[in-house]
Structure formats: C-alpha cells, structure tokens
Amino acid sequence: MDWHLIGLSFIVVFLAELGDKSQLAAITLSGSCQHPRAIFLGSSMALILASLLGVLLGGGLGQLLPTQMMKGFCCYWLCFDGNFFSMVADRCSYEIGLNQN
C-alpha cells in the first residue's frame, strides 16, 4: 500500500471539497433537519460512491486517452458543471419562492 499516495489523495480531495457544492448541500440539509447524523452518513456515502466512479472512470479512460486530452475534458466539464448547477439552483429557488427579484 502506497501511504504517500493515500495521504496526497486525501489532502487534495479534502481541500477541493471545502466549500464545494456537496458541503453546502450538507449544510443546508442539516440546518433544517432533526437528524444531522443521517445527513452525515448519506453525504459520506454519496462522496464515496462519486469517488469510486471517478477512480474507475479515470482508470479506464487513462488506458484509452492521452493525459492532455483527459485534462482538457476535465477543464471543460468543471466549467459546464459549475454553470449548469448554478442555473438549476437558481431555477429551483425561483420555483419555490426564494428568489423574489
């Protein structure tokens, strides 16, 4: 087992997730819930599954595509993902009456 790689992965993902959409969603859910432990378990399981899918997909694509192409795809995906979910959140807040302008 490569402990250096485990530590590096932990630090990079931990720092990337601080203030991320998933953390903000967990804060929102736990603020209006009587069972924060359930929110913690559910969000932890979701993050584990998302990480597993990312590792499996990255490992498979790493065998097929050049590294530069994968980096470019990830860059475009991050831009799309941020814009898409921002629009979805805005639309949802409008539909439930949170956005009064």
RAFEN-V69537 format. One record per helix or strand of 2 or more residues. SS is the DSSP state (a for helix, b for strand). FROM is the first residue (numbers start at 0). LEN is the number of residues. Records with the same first field share a line. If there is no record, write none. Layout:
SS: FROM-LEN  FROM-LEN
This chain:
a: 2-15  20-11  35-29  66-29
